[in-house]
Amino acid sequence: MNRFITVVAAGLMATASVAIAGVTEEDLKNDTANTSQVVTNGMGRHLQRFSPLETLNKDNVKNLMPAWAFSLGGEKQRGQETQPLIYDGVMYITGSYSRLYAIDVKSGKEIWQYDARLPEGILPCCDVVNRGAAIYGDNIFFGTLDARIVALNLKTGDVVWNKKIADYKAGYSYTAAPLIVNGLVITGNSGGEFGIVGEVQARDAETGDMVWTRPVIEGHMGTLNGEESTMTGELNATWPGDMWKTGGGATWLGGSYDAETDTIVFGAGNPAPWNSHLRNAGTPTEGNKGDNLYASSRIGMDPATGEIKWHYQTTPREGWDYDGVNEVVAFTDKSGNKRFATADRNGFFYVLNREDGKFVGATPFVKDITWATGIDDTGRPIFDEANRPGNPADTADGKKGEVIFASPSFLGGKNWMPMAFSQKTGNFYVPSNEWGMDIWNEPITYKKGAAYMGAGFTIKPNYTDHIGSLKAVDPDTLEVKWEYKNEAPLWSGVMTTAGGLVFFGTPEGEFIALDDETGEKVWSFQTGSGIVGQPVTWEMDGEQYVSVISGWGGAVPLWGGEIAKKVNYLNQGSLLWTFKLPKRLANAN
Ligand code: CA
């Protein structure tokens, strides 16, 4: 309705720029600077998760108090990994089992909710989570566990369009927040443990019509406006035989956008199956035959066409489930260099050049890495071949390869939970976990809709007193400045503020603020269930607010081996908490 009026008005005033109602590209671009709203995943499409707000600071954070809490209701709980969005007086959150809620941001009262009716037989690998929505124009977009993308009207929750990303019966699903760039809704896919093929898709936000697709495994063909565009990579350059056809590389964590180089960056998950010997990755071969591009890589793409501009493979010859999907954050270092940073599942923190994705430097951000002894000057890992799970074909009965201990575990030095960058300190704050695993390979053949792994594993803690460790990493010197230890594994997002605070949550239910310089705890609040969500902050009526969702779940209780048993006392729940610093207490000590 608003759109019709706007378009007519724009048509009459030929010199006026065509404005669309609701959230614009300009709003998305200015999301970090505009502290009255949060309209992107990552509090800015660079995914820095930094707020310039300093009303709330180290001195007065002790006066931060609950304003309201919202229950997601129903019997459906499990992991709540969403990041709230705030626009025009309404907070939008996604929930487990593909639900979306619109809530009055002042009172916490529900306005509407949408529940995707999921079919029987969906195959989410790692809990029934959803990591957030995206807003553009009058609509809000989110993905569902049956691998669909839905556009809903912001005001009413009515379905505007609903499109299929991929076939859930083949193991595809969807959990990431979509990315919006220049009117395109850009999504990846999930399902890396089922022999799917990772792909990035861009749709017209108005109609949901596909504009381009870009598979991320070499040999597969991309499309643009319904026609074939270009092949990804070069057929069989780094994959043997037909293995690329079910090669994995799920783009399951979504992407970031660097406006300065007009580049979207998506990561690709592990190559499939896990048994690296089946992909020529088990032993070094001539050239880079077993690298299995572009699995376990970060990929820079043109947002208009989906053409690949560059790639950087964090784990070539991957054999430990070290997905390459973790978020790539655009930032400017202390010397003024334009960089990307990413903290990988494989335990290394990388700095890349923003222009071409070229390797700048890397450092371990967890202790005790076994699979590589370092990263060489070209950015290639220096493998420790003794610490690769063995080849079942080398054993007498061919059923189980040599068991090795690998660290980090397959759940990663860091998993999906987003780190934050502080424009104030110039440091990254990385939620990490210190754990390893016994891992072995087994024979496997592909079968549609069945797990395609060829591996077995048990995760174990590396230390008796902690697994979780939030680390401050200086991206200029690549030094870890401090760490904050937590008994249970960290699985929540991090946020930084110009007020000098680092917010995150723990599975034990604490919502915590640390001093960004020292790592000292300056505030905490018990939310009643484990936190695996992503905090945000904004300003309303001259007061600063902070929100986070509490609801224990995610991959750890399902896949965590010995650690899952250690944390099985934690209660589930589904409460969205909103805190504020009352005006009268902003200057109180
Ligand atoms: Ca994986």
Residues whose N, C-alpha, C, O or C-beta is under 5 A from the ligand:
A	BS01	CA	G192 G269 N270 D321 D323
